[in-house]
């Protein structure tokens, strides 16, 4: 084992084989010799009240779950008929690579605002409801699988 690998079993990605550059996405994202699953750093969910979170759940169940699924698994009733398939909001790698601001932008402006599918509708009314929008982001963050 090379010295830079001691204490970490993180798999490195080769950027350039010729240059020999390696990337470990995040030191915290790698398991530290435990043999357990890697942890992926994710932006923290916004702090919201319990009432706002309950309102977000009601909104999500009524407007989002039919495509994204009740727990964000991309397995809603309509998901099989959509192309591309709905985002799996529970996916830990997706969660690690998306900011709260981007989630909020897609909620308000729809999929095309983030270069995603036009089948993801915009919920423009959320632009005037910052507490509900933040609670929806928090709810989506809660779907992350370990």
C-alpha positions, 0 to 999 in steps of 0.5 A: 500500500502506498503511503497516501493510501494508509488508513483509507480504503477510498477508491480513487478516480484516475483523472489523467493516466498520463499525468498520474492525477488521482482524486478522492472525492472527499476525505470524509467520504471515504471509510477509514479502514473500517471496511464499512460503506463510504460516507458521502458528505451532503449539504445540511438540510435547512432548519425548518419548523415541524409545522412547515415540514408537515406542510411540505409533506402534504405538498409532496404527497399531493404533487411529487410522490406520484412520480418520485415515490413516497420516500423519493425512490423514483418509484411513484405510480407514474414513474414507469411511464416517464422518460427519462425516469424521475430522479431518485431523490433518495440516491446518496450520490445525487444528494451529495452532488446537488445543492439546496439552492439547486433543489429549490430552483428546480422546485420553483422553475421546473426541470429545464431550469437545471438542464433536466427533463421538461417533464419535471413541472415548475411549482411557481407558487413556491417562489412566494413561499420561502418557508414551504420551499425550504421545508420541501428541500429539508424533506427531500434531504430526509430521503437520503439513503445511508 
